[in-house]
Amino acid sequence: MSEELKAIVRRFGEEIWHKGNLDAIEEFIAPDYVRHTSHYREGGREVQGPEGARQSIAALRAAFPDVHFTEDDILVDGDKVVTRWTFHGTHRGPFLGVAPTGKHVTFTGINIYRIARGKIVERWASEDAISLYQQLGLLAPQASTPERRRESGGARPGADRGCSVVRSVGGGRHGGGVLETIRVEQQLGADGPQRTFLRCSWLFPGGPPLKLGVRRIR
């Protein structure tokens, strides 16, 4: 039985994700399917049914047409299959508001699938979104170092005078908190130049925000 469940997940990855045969989605996804989490794309919102899965997969494949998941581990416990994977893909289409960069990216994650009657009925996931954001330039690695601050113009948006939040550009729930990405503009003096930054933070109920990084975009 465990090998049969592994085979369903492996064929789903190969046929749907790697080959892009989205017309076959109903062969793998149950009508009452629920994907509970995808923090780095849908902000933790549920995706439901074969059509919801089709649209979500199509969107990621449009951004990374050569998407490939390497299977690092696969385990079975009852009616659940756990996979640990590494994502590989080239950024060829818009993704999270970022224009195509042509960068090849990799990041890791863990999926849990619940299977009933030969189809996937539920999925949970934990993905290394921070690594992906860094590779796409949404977050700067080691953003708190003096070198990184110099690359960003030496300023820390939100901490200096003249900064104003223009708009929220993204976010998602994760681990009891909320990932917030905001655009910040800073005026350097009355007649000085204006700088624009993206700032990412984790927001936790009842606690101070955890700043992840700042990237100057203009």
C-alpha positions as CSV (number, residue, x, y, z in Angstrom):
1,M,0.0,0.0,0.0
2,S,2.8,2.5,0.9
3,E,4.4,2.0,-2.5
4,E,1.1,2.7,-4.2
5,L,0.7,6.0,-2.4
6,K,4.3,7.0,-3.2
7,A,3.6,6.2,-6.9
8,I,0.6,8.5,-6.9
9,V,2.6,11.4,-5.6
10,R,5.5,10.7,-7.9
11,R,3.3,10.5,-11.0
12,F,1.6,13.7,-10.0
13,G,4.9,15.5,-9.8
14,E,6.1,14.1,-13.1
15,E,2.9,14.4,-15.2
16,I,1.5,17.7,-13.8
17,W,4.5,19.7,-12.6
18,H,7.3,18.6,-14.9
19,K,5.4,17.8,-18.1
20,G,2.8,20.4,-17.6
21,N,-0.1,18.1,-18.5
22,L,-2.7,20.1,-16.7
23,D,-5.5,18.4,-18.5
24,A,-4.8,15.3,-16.4
25,I,-5.2,17.2,-13.1
26,E,-8.5,15.3,-12.3
27,E,-6.6,12.0,-12.4
28,F,-4.7,13.1,-9.3
29,I,-6.7,15.7,-7.5
30,A,-10.0,14.8,-5.8
31,P,-13.1,17.0,-6.2
32,D,-13.0,18.0,-2.5
33,Y,-9.2,18.7,-2.6
34,V,-7.9,21.4,-0.2
35,R,-4.3,22.8,-0.2
36,H,-4.0,24.4,3.2
37,T,-0.8,26.3,2.8
38,S,1.5,28.0,0.3
39,H,2.9,31.0,2.1
40,Y,5.4,32.1,-0.5
41,R,2.7,32.4,-3.2
42,E,-0.9,32.6,-2.1
43,G,-0.2,34.1,1.3
44,G,-1.5,31.0,3.2
45,R,-4.9,31.0,1.5
46,E,-6.5,27.7,0.8
47,V,-6.6,26.3,-2.8
48,Q,-9.6,24.1,-3.4
49,G,-10.6,21.6,-6.0
50,P,-9.0,20.5,-9.3
51,E,-9.5,23.9,-10.9
52,G,-7.9,25.7,-8.1
53,A,-4.9,23.4,-8.2
54,R,-4.7,23.8,-12.0
55,Q,-4.7,27.6,-11.8
56,S,-2.1,27.7,-9.1
57,I,0.3,25.2,-10.8
58,A,-0.2,27.0,-14.2
59,A,0.8,30.3,-12.6
60,L,4.0,28.9,-11.1
61,R,4.9,27.1,-14.3
62,A,4.4,30.4,-16.2
63,A,6.9,32.1,-14.0
64,F,9.3,29.1,-14.0
65,P,8.6,27.1,-17.2
66,D,11.5,24.6,-16.6
67,V,10.3,23.8,-13.0
68,H,11.7,20.6,-11.6
69,F,11.4,19.1,-8.1
70,T,14.1,16.8,-6.9
71,E,12.9,14.2,-4.5
72,D,15.2,14.2,-1.4
73,D,13.0,12.0,0.8
74,I,9.6,10.3,0.6
75,L,7.9,8.7,3.5
76,V,4.5,7.1,4.1
77,D,2.4,7.1,7.4
78,G,-1.0,5.7,7.0
79,D,-2.9,7.6,4.3
80,K,-0.3,10.4,4.2
81,V,2.8,10.8,2.0
82,V,5.6,13.1,3.2
83,T,8.0,14.5,0.6
84,R,11.1,16.6,1.1
85,W,12.1,18.3,-2.1
86,T,14.3,20.8,-3.8
87,F,12.8,23.2,-6.4
88,H,14.8,24.1,-9.5
89,G,13.6,26.7,-12.0
90,T,14.5,29.7,-14.2
91,H,12.6,32.9,-13.6
92,R,11.1,33.5,-17.1
93,G,7.8,35.1,-16.2
94,P,6.3,37.6,-13.7
95,F,6.3,36.3,-10.1
96,L,5.2,38.1,-6.9
97,G,5.3,41.4,-8.8
98,V,8.9,40.8,-9.9
99,A,9.6,41.0,-13.7
100,P,11.5,38.1,-15.2
101,T,15.1,38.1,-14.2
102,G,16.4,35.0,-16.0
103,K,17.9,33.8,-12.7
104,H,18.0,30.1,-12.0
105,V,16.7,29.6,-8.4
106,T,16.6,26.7,-6.0
107,F,14.8,26.4,-2.7
108,T,13.6,23.5,-0.5
109,G,10.4,22.5,1.2
110,I,8.3,19.7,2.7
111,N,4.9,18.6,1.5
112,I,2.4,16.3,3.3
113,Y,-0.3,14.7,1.1
114,R,-3.4,12.9,2.3
115,I,-4.6,10.4,-0.2
116,A,-8.0,8.7,-0.4
117,R,-9.6,6.5,-3.1
118,G,-6.4,6.9,-5.2
119,K,-6.4,10.7,-5.3
120,I,-4.9,13.6,-3.3
121,V,-7.5,15.1,-1.0
122,E,-5.4,17.4,1.2
123,R,-1.9,19.0,1.1
124,W,0.1,20.9,3.6
125,A,3.5,22.5,2.9
126,S,6.4,24.3,4.5
127,E,8.7,26.1,2.0
128,D,11.9,28.1,2.3
129,A,10.4,31.3,0.9
130,I,13.2,33.5,2.4
131,S,15.8,31.8,0.2
132,L,13.6,32.3,-2.8
133,Y,13.0,36.0,-2.0
134,Q,16.7,36.5,-1.6
135,Q,17.5,34.9,-5.0
136,L,14.9,37.1,-6.7
137,G,16.2,40.2,-5.1
138,L,13.2,40.8,-2.9
139,L,15.4,40.4,0.2
140,A,19.1,41.2,0.6
141,P,21.2,38.4,2.2
142,Q,22.8,39.5,5.4
143,A,20.9,42.8,5.2
144,S,22.0,44.0,8.6
145,T,25.7,44.1,7.8
146,P,27.5,47.5,7.2
147,E,28.3,46.3,3.6
148,R,24.7,45.7,2.8
149,R,23.6,49.0,4.3
150,R,26.2,50.8,2.1
151,E,24.7,48.9,-0.9
152,S,21.3,50.3,0.0
153,G,22.6,53.8,0.3
154,G,23.4,53.7,4.0
155,A,19.8,54.3,5.0
156,R,17.4,52.2,7.0
157,P,13.8,52.9,6.0
158,G,11.4,53.3,8.8
159,A,14.1,54.2,11.2
160,D,15.2,57.6,9.7
161,R,13.3,60.8,9.3
162,G,11.6,61.5,6.0
163,C,10.4,57.9,5.4
164,S,6.8,57.1,4.6
165,V,5.1,53.8,3.8
166,V,3.6,54.1,0.3
167,R,1.8,50.8,0.1
168,S,1.9,47.2,1.0
169,V,3.1,45.0,-1.9
170,G,2.8,41.6,-0.5
171,G,2.4,39.3,2.6
172,G,1.3,36.0,3.9
173,R,0.6,34.1,7.1
174,H,3.3,31.7,8.4
175,G,4.0,30.1,11.7
176,G,1.6,32.3,13.7
177,G,2.9,35.5,12.1
178,V,2.4,37.5,9.0
179,L,5.1,38.2,6.3
180,E,4.7,41.8,5.3
181,T,6.5,43.4,2.3
182,I,6.0,47.1,2.0
183,R,7.3,49.9,-0.2
184,V,8.9,52.8,1.6
185,E,10.0,56.1,0.2
186,Q,12.6,58.4,1.8
187,Q,13.2,62.1,1.1
188,L,16.8,63.1,1.9
189,G,16.3,66.7,3.0
190,A,13.9,69.3,1.8
191,D,15.4,69.4,-1.7
192,G,17.3,66.1,-1.7
193,P,16.8,63.0,-3.8
194,Q,14.1,60.5,-3.1
195,R,14.9,56.9,-2.4
196,T,12.6,53.9,-2.7
197,F,13.0,50.6,-0.8
198,L,11.3,47.3,-0.2
199,R,11.2,46.3,3.4
200,C,10.2,42.8,4.6
201,S,9.3,41.9,8.2
202,W,7.6,39.2,10.2
203,L,4.7,40.5,12.2
204,F,3.7,38.5,15.3
205,P,0.7,39.2,17.5
206,G,1.6,41.0,20.7
207,G,5.3,41.3,19.8
208,P,7.7,43.6,17.9
209,P,8.2,43.1,14.2
210,L,11.2,41.0,13.1
211,K,12.9,42.9,10.3
212,L,14.2,40.5,7.6
213,G,15.8,42.9,5.2
214,V,15.7,46.0,3.1
215,R,16.4,46.4,-0.6
216,R,16.9,49.7,-2.4
217,I,15.0,49.6,-5.7
218,R,15.4,53.3,-6.7
